[in-house]
Amino acid sequence: MTNPTTVDQIADRVEHLLLRHEELHRTNALLQQQVLALSHERDLLKSKLAAARSRVDALIERLPQNSSTDAES
């Protein structure tokens, strides 16, 4: 009985598929964690960008206005 039977082949294939499923499940969980971390980092960077824009806008508002009479002097 050196040749595996059809049932044994199917059992081996099912076992292989179950292991692959578990591996893919773990990989998916890790990828979901990475997506959450990157989303959090993106939101933080967007917040920092908005704050920086606000500070730049405030600085621009404080700049003196150029007028044509100032340029001629």
C-alpha positions as semicolon CSV with decimal commas, in nm:
position;residue;x (nm);y (nm);z (nm)
1;M;0,000;0,000;0,000
2;T;0,269;0,245;-0,106
3;N;0,037;0,452;-0,322
4;P;-0,172;0,697;-0,122
5;T;-0,541;0,647;-0,164
6;T;-0,768;0,917;-0,296
7;V;-0,900;0,978;0,054
8;D;-0,545;1,025;0,184
9;Q;-0,467;1,266;-0,098
10;I;-0,781;1,465;-0,025
11;A;-0,700;1,468;0,347
12;D;-0,347;1,594;0,276
13;R;-0,483;1,862;0,045
14;V;-0,743;1,974;0,302
15;E;-0,472;1,990;0,570
16;H;-0,255;2,201;0,339
17;L;-0,549;2,432;0,264
18;L;-0,627;2,471;0,634
19;L;-0,267;2,568;0,707
20;R;-0,271;2,815;0,419
21;H;-0,598;2,961;0,546
22;E;-0,450;3,014;0,892
23;E;-0,142;3,177;0,740
24;L;-0,354;3,411;0,528
25;H;-0,571;3,493;0,828
26;R;-0,264;3,596;1,032
27;T;-0,127;3,796;0,739
28;N;-0,460;3,973;0,698
29;A;-0,468;4,063;1,068
30;L;-0,117;4,209;1,046
31;L;-0,209;4,408;0,737
32;Q;-0,519;4,544;0,909
33;Q;-0,302;4,659;1,200
34;Q;-0,067;4,831;0,955
35;V;-0,359;5,004;0,785
36;L;-0,484;5,132;1,121
37;A;-0,138;5,255;1,219
38;L;-0,086;5,427;0,884
39;S;-0,431;5,583;0,897
40;H;-0,353;5,719;1,242
41;E;-0,018;5,854;1,120
42;R;-0,188;6,013;0,817
43;D;-0,447;6,182;1,037
44;L;-0,174;6,311;1,267
45;L;0,024;6,449;0,972
46;K;-0,289;6,614;0,830
47;S;-0,348;6,778;1,166
48;K;0,011;6,902;1,181
49;L;-0,017;7,032;0,826
50;A;-0,335;7,223;0,908
51;A;-0,168;7,377;1,214
52;A;0,137;7,477;1,010
53;R;-0,085;7,631;0,741
54;S;-0,269;7,825;1,007
55;R;0,058;7,960;1,148
56;V;0,182;8,057;0,800
57;D;-0,147;8,230;0,723
58;A;-0,121;8,422;1,051
59;L;0,234;8,529;0,967
60;I;0,127;8,640;0,619
61;E;-0,150;8,849;0,773
62;R;0,108;9,025;0,991
63;L;0,323;9,127;0,693
64;P;0,291;9,493;0,599
65;Q;0,093;9,567;0,285
66;N;0,302;9,699;-0,005
67;S;0,159;10,006;-0,172
68;S;0,269;10,183;-0,489
69;T;0,376;10,491;-0,287
70;D;0,612;10,278;-0,075
71;A;0,776;10,138;-0,386
72;E;0,835;10,487;-0,531
73;S;1,007;10,621;-0,219
